[in-house]
Amino acid sequence: MGDAAPSPDAEADRSVFLASLPPLALPAGLPEQDAVHVETHLRGPGVGPMAPELQAQVDCLRRAVRRQDPGGCARHAAWMTDQRLTCFLVARKFSRDAAASLLASTLAWRDVRNPTWVCDDPTAARSVAFERENATGKIRVPGVDRWGRAVLCFDNSCQNTNDRTGQMEFLAYSLALCGRTHRPGRDKLVVVMNLEKFSYVERGRCSCSCY
């Protein structure tokens, strides 16, 4: 029988883990009202040293997913870090079965979208599609904010294609790029959206399943 409900010790494990984290360096000289809650705004519970109890839950999740999809786990082994697996546990309130199901579907999504794709042939169809999607700057990662968090910008006024597959694959790539742009100790994004020309009337039919 699986873990249908969150672990009763989850909150205790989380408290022990957070207490074990080293102080996170923040920009000096900021007014007191500009202070941010570190866990909420800068990093999730998988960043930094991990409490033994949390590590045990992460290890159990990894084994559960390997039983479901050994091939997917092998293909994405480098991506399946303890930090990322912790995010899946948190997202499903430490229910191992629910987290394993979500993780398995994510591995399948990664196989389809290939967000870590590297362009090795500028004439390939995907390279040409990415060049077209990137031409206007409608989705871009300009760097980090003063807290070291990656910044992801969306500008609806620069939309230049109706290629749903190209749009979603470029979005997936941009999100992966954010993960490589964070400063150490950060895993939260800053999203800036310009919806100047957005319209529910003109947007057409859209389904989240396309992502």
C-alpha positions as CSV (number, residue, x, y, z in Angstrom):
1,M,0.0,0.0,0.0
2,G,1.5,3.4,-1.0
3,D,1.9,6.6,0.8
4,A,-1.5,8.2,-0.1
5,A,-1.2,10.9,2.6
6,P,1.7,13.2,3.5
7,S,4.1,11.8,6.0
8,P,3.1,12.8,9.6
9,D,6.7,13.7,10.2
10,A,7.0,15.8,7.1
11,E,6.7,19.2,8.9
12,A,9.2,18.0,11.5
13,D,11.6,16.9,8.8
14,R,11.2,20.2,7.1
15,S,11.9,22.2,10.2
16,V,15.0,20.2,11.0
17,F,16.2,20.7,7.4
18,L,15.6,24.4,7.4
19,A,17.3,24.8,10.7
20,S,20.4,23.1,9.2
21,L,20.7,25.5,6.3
22,P,23.7,27.9,6.4
23,P,22.9,31.6,6.2
24,L,22.2,32.8,2.7
25,A,24.3,35.8,1.6
26,L,22.0,38.7,0.7
27,P,22.8,42.1,-0.9
28,A,24.2,44.5,1.7
29,G,22.8,47.9,2.5
30,L,19.2,47.2,1.7
31,P,16.4,48.9,3.7
32,E,14.7,46.7,6.2
33,Q,11.5,46.8,4.3
34,D,13.2,45.3,1.3
35,A,14.1,42.1,3.2
36,V,12.6,38.9,1.7
37,H,11.7,35.6,3.2
38,V,14.5,33.4,2.1
39,E,12.6,30.2,1.7
40,T,9.6,31.8,0.0
41,H,11.4,34.1,-2.4
42,L,14.9,32.8,-3.0
43,R,15.2,29.1,-2.5
44,G,13.1,26.0,-2.0
45,P,13.7,23.3,0.6
46,G,15.9,21.2,-1.7
47,V,18.8,23.8,-1.8
48,G,21.7,23.2,0.5
49,P,22.5,20.5,3.0
50,M,19.8,17.9,3.4
51,A,18.5,16.5,6.7
52,P,18.8,12.7,6.9
53,E,15.1,12.3,7.2
54,L,14.5,14.3,4.0
55,Q,17.3,12.5,2.2
56,A,15.6,9.2,3.0
57,Q,12.4,10.4,1.5
58,V,14.2,11.6,-1.6
59,D,15.9,8.2,-2.0
60,C,12.6,6.4,-1.7
61,L,11.1,8.6,-4.4
62,R,14.0,7.9,-6.7
63,R,13.6,4.1,-6.2
64,A,9.8,4.3,-6.8
65,V,10.3,6.2,-10.1
66,R,13.0,3.8,-11.2
67,R,10.5,0.9,-10.8
68,Q,8.0,2.8,-12.9
69,D,10.3,4.1,-15.7
70,P,13.8,2.7,-15.5
71,G,14.6,3.9,-19.1
72,G,13.4,7.5,-18.3
73,C,15.4,7.6,-15.1
74,A,18.5,6.4,-17.0
75,R,18.1,9.1,-19.7
76,H,17.5,11.9,-17.2
77,A,19.8,10.7,-14.4
78,A,21.9,13.9,-14.4
79,W,18.7,16.0,-14.1
80,M,17.2,14.0,-11.3
81,T,19.2,15.7,-8.5
82,D,18.2,15.5,-4.8
83,Q,17.2,19.1,-5.1
84,R,14.8,18.5,-7.9
85,L,13.3,15.4,-6.4
86,T,12.6,17.4,-3.2
87,C,10.6,19.9,-5.3
88,F,8.3,17.0,-6.4
89,L,7.9,15.9,-2.8
90,V,7.0,19.4,-1.7
91,A,4.6,19.8,-4.6
92,R,2.7,16.7,-3.5
93,K,2.8,17.3,0.2
94,F,5.4,14.5,0.7
95,S,3.1,11.8,-0.7
96,R,5.6,9.5,-2.3
97,D,3.1,7.9,-4.7
98,A,1.8,11.2,-5.9
99,A,5.3,12.7,-6.3
100,A,6.4,9.6,-8.2
101,S,3.5,9.9,-10.6
102,L,4.2,13.6,-11.2
103,L,7.9,12.9,-11.7
104,A,7.2,10.0,-14.2
105,S,5.0,12.3,-16.3
106,T,7.7,14.9,-16.2
107,L,10.3,12.5,-17.5
108,A,7.9,11.7,-20.4
109,W,7.5,15.4,-21.0
110,R,11.2,15.9,-21.1
111,D,11.5,13.2,-23.7
112,V,9.1,15.1,-25.9
113,R,10.2,18.7,-25.3
114,N,14.0,18.1,-24.8
115,P,14.5,21.3,-22.9
116,T,18.3,20.8,-22.6
117,W,18.7,20.5,-26.4
118,V,22.0,21.9,-27.8
119,C,22.2,23.3,-31.3
120,D,24.9,21.4,-33.2
121,D,23.4,22.0,-36.7
122,P,22.1,25.5,-37.5
123,T,20.3,24.2,-40.6
124,A,18.3,21.6,-38.7
125,A,14.5,22.1,-38.5
126,R,14.6,22.7,-34.7
127,S,17.4,25.2,-35.0
128,V,15.5,27.2,-37.7
129,A,12.3,27.1,-35.6
130,F,14.2,28.3,-32.5
131,E,15.8,31.1,-34.5
132,R,12.3,32.2,-35.6
133,E,10.8,32.0,-32.1
134,N,13.8,33.9,-30.6
135,A,13.8,36.6,-33.3
136,T,11.7,39.2,-31.6
137,G,12.7,38.7,-27.9
138,K,9.2,37.6,-26.9
139,I,10.7,35.2,-24.4
140,R,14.1,35.9,-23.0
141,V,16.3,35.4,-20.0
142,P,18.3,38.6,-19.6
143,G,20.2,37.5,-16.5
144,V,19.6,37.7,-12.7
145,D,18.0,40.2,-10.4
146,R,19.8,41.7,-7.4
147,W,19.0,38.6,-5.3
148,G,20.6,36.3,-7.8
149,R,17.3,34.9,-9.1
150,A,17.0,34.2,-12.9
151,V,14.7,36.6,-14.7
152,L,12.3,35.3,-17.3
153,C,10.6,37.9,-19.5
154,F,7.5,37.4,-21.7
155,D,6.5,40.1,-24.1
156,N,3.1,39.3,-25.7
157,S,3.4,42.4,-28.0
158,C,6.3,40.6,-29.8
159,Q,4.5,37.4,-30.7
160,N,5.5,36.6,-34.3
161,T,4.4,33.0,-34.9
162,N,1.4,30.6,-34.5
163,D,3.6,27.5,-34.3
164,R,2.3,26.0,-31.1
165,T,5.0,23.3,-31.0
166,G,7.8,25.8,-31.7
167,Q,6.5,28.1,-29.0
168,M,6.2,25.4,-26.4
169,E,9.6,23.9,-27.1
170,F,11.3,27.4,-27.0
171,L,9.5,28.1,-23.7
172,A,10.7,24.8,-22.3
173,Y,14.2,25.6,-23.4
174,S,14.0,29.1,-21.8
175,L,12.8,27.6,-18.5
176,A,15.8,25.2,-18.5
177,L,18.1,28.1,-19.2
178,C,16.8,29.9,-16.1
179,G,17.8,26.8,-14.1
180,R,21.4,27.3,-15.4
181,T,21.3,31.0,-14.8
182,H,20.5,31.1,-11.1
183,R,23.3,32.2,-8.7
184,P,24.3,29.5,-6.1
185,G,21.7,28.9,-3.5
186,R,18.7,30.2,-5.6
187,D,16.1,28.2,-7.4
188,K,13.2,30.7,-7.6
189,L,12.3,32.6,-10.8
190,V,11.3,36.2,-11.3
191,V,8.8,36.4,-14.1
192,V,8.1,39.7,-15.9
193,M,5.1,39.8,-18.3
194,N,4.1,42.4,-20.8
195,L,0.5,41.7,-21.7
196,E,0.0,45.0,-23.5
197,K,-1.6,43.3,-26.6
198,F,-3.1,40.3,-24.8
199,S,-6.8,39.6,-25.5
200,Y,-9.0,36.7,-24.5
201,V,-11.0,37.3,-27.6
202,E,-7.9,37.0,-29.9
203,R,-5.9,34.4,-28.0
204,G,-7.9,31.5,-29.5
205,R,-8.4,28.1,-28.0
206,C,-5.5,27.1,-25.7
207,S,-5.0,24.0,-23.6
208,C,-2.3,23.5,-20.9
209,S,-1.8,20.0,-22.3
210,C,0.1,21.5,-25.2
211,Y,3.0,22.4,-22.9
